[in-house]
Structures are given as structure tokens and as C-alpha cells.
């Protein structure tokens, strides 16, 4: 398995400062407003959501491929809730998945989606957070 890198730089105080998140192919500003209010820039929680959605989708594709079925598409949206629990905490992540997978039954799809949610590496990382799944097989 490989190593992957990302970096962040922060300058200034929590409320007046700003930062840059950077990893392969992406560089985005973040600040207090984008993280705790409704700012336009990115924030670490969006990156966790992207990681969770991407990891889940890839893991689900791997499980489906083991059945010798090729998914046409798997699209997953992650909603990350930042709340309070003795300080800021990601309190939940909801995955909304729509997939087009000819030849896969609804029952098998739901079982594989549940397994992907439980076993993808990012799900394992977020074990202290409630992760919910809404999976829909689209014909």
C-alpha cells in the first residue's frame, strides 16, 4: 500500500486567520467562516466528505466486480455534520448513493452497499462518527 500526502498552512488567529489546503490537483482556501458558518471557501469537513464518498464508491465497485458485474456508474454524495461534543466534532456523515448496475439485484446491491460502508478505509477511520447510508439502485 502507498503513502499519500496533503498539507495545510494556517496564518493568523482562528477567527481572523486563513489557510490553504493542498494535495495533488487541488489547492483551496479555508477560514473560520467557511468552516463554522457559510463561507464560500472549502473546509476540512468537505475534504472528509469527498474522501468518504470516493472511498465508499470505489469499495462498492470492487465488491460488485468480484461478482463479475461491471457497474455503469456509482455516484455518492456525503453530507458531513459538524457539531459540538466537548468542542467541535464531526457528529455524522450521511452517504446518499445512486448506482446504475445492470445485472445486480436490489437485494445484492443493498448487501454490498452495507458492506462497503462498513469496510472501506475511510469508514474504518471514522468509527467514532455515526455514518448513515441511503443507497438506491437506479435502472
Legacy VTK file of the C-alpha trace (Angstrom):
# vtk DataFile Version 3.0
C-alpha trace
ASCII
DATASET POLYDATA
POINTS 139 float
0.000 0.000 0.000
1.196 3.502 -0.721
1.619 6.714 1.174
-0.381 9.777 0.197
0.284 13.366 1.110
-1.691 16.506 1.763
-0.722 19.691 3.522
-2.288 22.705 5.141
-0.899 26.093 6.053
-2.661 28.431 8.501
-1.778 32.048 9.193
-3.260 34.238 11.908
-5.810 33.738 14.642
-8.722 31.308 14.500
-11.361 33.878 13.546
-9.309 36.364 11.513
-6.786 33.977 10.002
-6.892 31.941 6.841
-5.311 28.876 5.357
-4.647 26.842 2.264
-5.327 23.118 1.877
-3.233 21.438 -0.787
-2.973 17.971 -2.296
-2.481 16.557 -5.777
-4.551 18.573 -8.224
-6.265 20.713 -5.584
-5.464 23.852 -3.688
-8.204 25.595 -1.788
-8.507 28.375 0.751
-10.269 27.841 4.069
-11.096 30.059 7.042
-13.297 30.306 10.121
-16.341 31.412 8.127
-16.086 28.542 5.613
-15.746 26.028 8.419
-18.176 27.199 11.096
-20.552 29.497 9.182
-21.478 29.744 5.488
-18.299 30.878 3.795
-17.605 30.124 0.146
-14.189 28.540 0.621
-13.594 24.883 1.449
-13.022 23.273 4.840
-11.587 20.046 6.261
-15.070 18.531 6.634
-15.736 18.830 2.889
-12.490 17.000 2.251
-13.517 14.251 4.687
-16.836 14.030 2.828
-15.092 13.762 -0.541
-12.782 11.093 0.849
-15.709 9.139 2.322
-17.775 9.356 -0.882
-14.856 8.372 -3.095
-13.690 5.547 -0.854
-17.198 4.101 -0.486
-17.854 4.279 -4.252
-14.566 2.554 -5.102
-15.048 -0.137 -2.454
-18.576 -0.815 -3.658
-17.282 -1.116 -7.240
-14.673 -3.609 -6.046
-17.282 -5.742 -4.278
-19.567 -5.688 -7.329
-16.661 -6.545 -9.642
-15.983 -9.675 -7.566
-19.400 -10.862 -8.764
-18.155 -10.368 -12.344
-20.581 -7.496 -12.864
-19.422 -4.116 -14.185
-21.092 -1.070 -12.627
-22.130 1.578 -15.152
-21.918 4.300 -12.501
-21.840 4.787 -8.750
-22.433 8.334 -7.551
-22.186 9.105 -3.852
-22.796 12.379 -2.045
-21.541 12.727 1.523
-23.130 15.180 3.942
-20.824 15.879 6.877
-22.326 17.381 10.039
-20.045 19.420 12.278
-21.490 19.738 15.765
-20.371 20.084 19.372
-19.213 17.420 21.809
-16.748 18.986 24.259
-15.564 21.064 21.283
-16.188 20.869 17.546
-16.735 17.307 16.325
-17.936 15.597 13.175
-21.157 14.173 14.566
-22.446 12.334 11.491
-21.842 11.561 7.851
-24.700 10.609 5.540
-23.910 8.859 2.284
-26.501 9.181 -0.485
-25.607 6.762 -3.258
-27.257 6.219 -6.637
-25.887 3.446 -8.786
-26.570 2.035 -12.229
-25.547 -1.622 -12.199
-27.180 -3.844 -14.827
-27.458 -7.462 -13.746
-27.353 -6.843 -9.976
-30.450 -7.459 -7.854
-31.693 -4.885 -5.366
-31.087 -7.324 -2.517
-27.471 -7.945 -3.540
-26.915 -4.234 -4.108
-28.127 -3.313 -0.628
-25.973 -6.025 0.985
-22.871 -4.911 -0.929
-23.523 -1.217 -0.178
-23.811 -2.022 3.523
-20.563 -3.996 3.383
-18.787 -1.173 1.526
-19.945 1.339 4.136
-18.576 -0.845 6.923
-15.285 -1.840 5.331
-13.932 0.991 3.186
-10.788 2.523 4.749
-12.357 5.938 5.385
-15.338 4.322 7.131
-12.892 2.490 9.353
-11.173 5.799 10.086
-14.453 7.456 11.110
-15.559 4.758 13.581
-16.316 7.360 16.276
-18.870 9.014 13.990
-22.346 7.874 13.001
-22.298 7.051 9.283
-25.687 6.625 7.621
-26.353 5.159 4.180
-29.147 5.722 1.693
-28.409 3.507 -1.305
-30.573 3.465 -4.426
-30.167 1.157 -7.398
-31.311 3.055 -10.487
-32.407 1.150 -13.572
LINES 1 140
139 0 1 2 3 4 5 6 7 8 9 10 11 12 13 14 15 16 17 18 19 20 21 22 23 24 25 26 27 28 29 30 31 32 33 34 35 36 37 38 39 40 41 42 43 44 45 46 47 48 49 50 51 52 53 54 55 56 57 58 59 60 61 62 63 64 65 66 67 68 69 70 71 72 73 74 75 76 77 78 79 80 81 82 83 84 85 86 87 88 89 90 91 92 93 94 95 96 97 98 99 100 101 102 103 104 105 106 107 108 109 110 111 112 113 114 115 116 117 118 119 120 121 122 123 124 125 126 127 128 129 130 131 132 133 134 135 136 137 138
